[in-house]
Amino acid sequence: MSLEALKRWRLIVPGMLIVAAFPPLFHAGFDAASWLEGVGSTKALADAAGVVILGVLYYIFGIRDRFWRKWLSQVNEQIRNTLLGMCPDKQIQAKTDKLRSDRTLMHMFYRFIDIDPTLQEKAKRVRFNGLIWTSVIDAWAISLFGSAAYLATYLLVDRIHLALIGLGLVAASGFCRSILIPRLTKQHLDLSKEQLEFIELHYRQDVCSELRRIASGR
């Protein structure tokens, strides 16, 4: 998967989920069959301007980032630790805190990805897993907000279908959080580890040279 496609889908997916999840909240006469038919019409959702607008708002308010931060940090920490572990140089180890304090190590990692054809191929798998990963993060976040909205509205208007949808979203949120997200995070860690092993095998000297340069302040 290309980086451009990944960015596109990460904008569209949350909008599609929101459009799919919330319409029953605003309709007194709820028709489950019609709703499911609308949810299944992926092309119609993807083509709707509302999907893009909602996706943009979701991005602007950083909702995904708030839910994703804990899981993404595991991957970033693995990258930083592995790169630093390639060079048991005293000069580098003395500057570990400085090297960890910004995105220097992440920029170095991505630079090696960009210059090597094999790593670029591996990156396609990483991006595909990343899209599934963030889509499930989005489903978790939207299900969480949706369940609260449906159950709160049910308490006000006493429509049983709102309670059922709210409880369904609670279950979906729990399934995403407890089962899917940890599995996808592990898959992402494994894919990242493959990239790091390749970098250590073929570019270890380059990594160490770059780390020494940064540590010395040159």
C-alpha positions in Angstrom: 0.0 0.0 0.0 1.3 3.4 -0.9 1.6 6.3 1.6 -0.9 8.4 -0.4 -3.5 5.6 -0.3 -2.9 5.2 3.4 -3.5 8.9 4.1 -6.6 8.8 1.9 -8.2 5.8 3.7 -7.3 7.2 7.1 -9.4 10.3 6.3 -12.3 8.3 4.8 -12.7 5.4 7.3 -13.7 7.4 10.4 -16.2 9.4 8.3 -17.7 6.2 7.0 -17.9 4.8 10.5 -19.6 7.9 11.8 -22.1 8.0 9.0 -22.8 4.3 9.5 -23.2 4.4 13.3 -25.2 7.5 14.1 -28.3 7.9 11.8 -30.6 5.7 14.0 -30.0 8.2 16.8 -31.9 10.9 14.9 -34.9 8.8 13.5 -37.9 7.9 15.6 -39.0 5.2 13.1 -36.0 2.9 12.9 -35.9 0.3 10.1 -33.0 -2.1 10.8 -33.1 -3.6 7.3 -32.8 -0.2 5.7 -30.0 0.8 8.0 -28.0 -2.3 7.4 -28.5 -1.8 3.6 -27.1 1.7 3.9 -24.2 0.6 6.0 -23.3 -2.0 3.4 -23.2 0.5 0.6 -19.5 1.3 1.0 -19.2 3.1 -2.3 -22.1 5.4 -1.6 -20.6 6.3 1.8 -17.1 6.8 0.3 -18.5 9.1 -2.4 -20.5 11.2 0.1 -19.1 14.7 0.8 -20.3 14.2 4.4 -17.9 11.3 4.9 -14.9 13.5 3.9 -16.1 16.4 6.1 -16.5 14.2 9.1 -13.2 12.6 8.5 -11.5 16.0 8.3 -13.2 17.1 11.6 -12.1 13.8 13.2 -8.6 14.5 12.1 -8.6 18.2 13.1 -9.7 17.4 16.7 -7.1 14.6 17.0 -9.5 12.0 18.2 -7.6 9.0 16.7 -4.3 10.3 18.1 -5.7 10.4 21.6 -6.8 6.7 21.4 -3.8 5.5 19.4 -1.0 7.2 21.4 -0.5 4.4 23.9 -0.3 1.7 21.3 1.8 3.6 18.8 4.3 4.5 21.5 5.1 0.8 21.9 6.2 0.6 18.3 8.2 3.8 18.5 9.9 2.7 21.6 10.9 -0.6 20.0 12.4 1.3 17.1 14.4 3.7 19.4 15.6 0.9 21.6 16.7 -1.3 18.7 18.6 1.5 16.9 20.4 2.5 20.1 21.1 -1.1 20.9 23.0 -1.5 17.6 25.8 0.7 18.8 27.1 0.0 22.4 29.4 3.0 22.0 30.0 4.9 25.2 29.7 8.3 23.4 26.3 7.3 22.1 25.0 5.7 25.3 26.0 8.8 27.2 23.6 10.8 24.9 20.7 8.3 25.1 18.4 10.8 26.8 19.1 13.5 24.2 18.6 11.0 21.3 15.3 9.9 22.8 14.0 13.4 23.5 12.9 14.2 20.0 12.1 12.4 16.7 15.7 12.1 15.6 15.8 8.3 15.8 12.4 8.0 14.0 13.7 10.2 11.2 16.8 8.0 10.9 14.6 4.9 10.8 12.4 6.3 8.0 15.4 7.5 6.0 16.7 3.9 5.8 13.3 2.8 4.7 13.3 5.3 1.9 16.7 4.4 0.5 16.4 0.6 0.3 14.1 -1.2 -2.1 13.7 -4.2 0.1 12.7 -2.0 3.1 10.2 -0.2 0.8 8.5 -3.4 0.0 8.3 -4.3 3.7 6.9 -0.9 4.3 3.9 -1.7 2.1 3.0 -4.5 4.5 3.5 -2.2 7.5 1.2 0.4 6.0 -1.5 -2.2 5.2 -1.4 -3.4 8.8 -1.3 0.2 9.9 -4.5 1.0 8.1 -6.3 -2.0 9.6 -4.8 -1.0 13.0 -6.0 2.6 12.9 -9.4 1.6 11.4 -10.0 -0.6 14.5 -8.8 2.3 16.7 -11.4 4.5 15.0 -14.1 1.8 15.5 -13.2 1.7 19.2 -13.3 5.5 19.6 -16.6 5.9 17.6 -18.2 2.9 19.3 -17.3 4.4 22.7 -18.8 7.8 21.9 -21.7 6.3 20.1 -22.7 3.9 23.0 -22.7 6.9 25.4 -24.8 8.9 23.0 -27.3 6.1 22.3 -27.7 5.1 26.0 -28.0 8.7 27.2 -30.7 9.4 24.5 -32.6 6.2 25.5 -32.8 7.5 29.0 -34.4 10.6 27.7 -36.8 9.3 25.1 -37.3 5.6 26.1 -36.9 4.0 22.6 -35.8 0.5 23.0 -33.9 0.3 19.7 -31.6 3.1 21.0 -30.7 1.0 24.1 -30.0 -2.1 21.9 -27.8 -0.2 19.5 -26.0 1.4 22.5 -25.4 -2.0 24.1 -24.2 -3.3 20.8 -21.7 -0.5 20.5 -20.5 -1.2 24.1 -19.8 -4.8 23.0 -18.1 -3.6 19.8 -15.9 -1.1 21.7 -14.9 -3.8 24.2 -14.1 -6.3 21.5 -11.9 -3.7 19.6 -10.1 -2.6 22.8 -9.5 -6.0 24.4 -8.9 -8.3 21.4 -8.4 -6.7 18.1 -6.1 -3.7 19.0 -3.6 -5.8 21.1 -3.3 -8.4 18.3 -2.8 -5.7 15.6 -0.3 -3.9 17.8 1.7 -7.1 18.1 1.5 -7.6 14.4 2.8 -4.1 13.9 5.6 -4.7 16.4 6.6 -7.9 14.5 6.6 -6.2 11.1 8.7 -3.3 12.5 11.1 -5.9 14.0 11.6 -7.4 10.6 12.6 -4.0 9.2 14.9 -3.3 12.1 16.6 -6.7 11.7 17.2 -5.9 8.0 18.7 -2.5 8.9 21.0 -4.1 11.5 22.2 -6.7 9.1 22.9 -4.3 6.2 23.2 -0.8 7.7 24.6 -1.2 11.2 27.8 0.8 10.5 25.7 3.6 8.9 23.4 3.7 11.9 26.4 3.9 14.3 28.1 6.6 12.3 25.0 8.7 12.2 24.4 8.3 15.9 28.0 9.3 16.7 27.6 12.4 14.5 24.4 13.4 16.3 25.8 12.6 19.7 28.9 14.8 19.1 26.7 17.7 18.0 28.1 17.9 14.5 
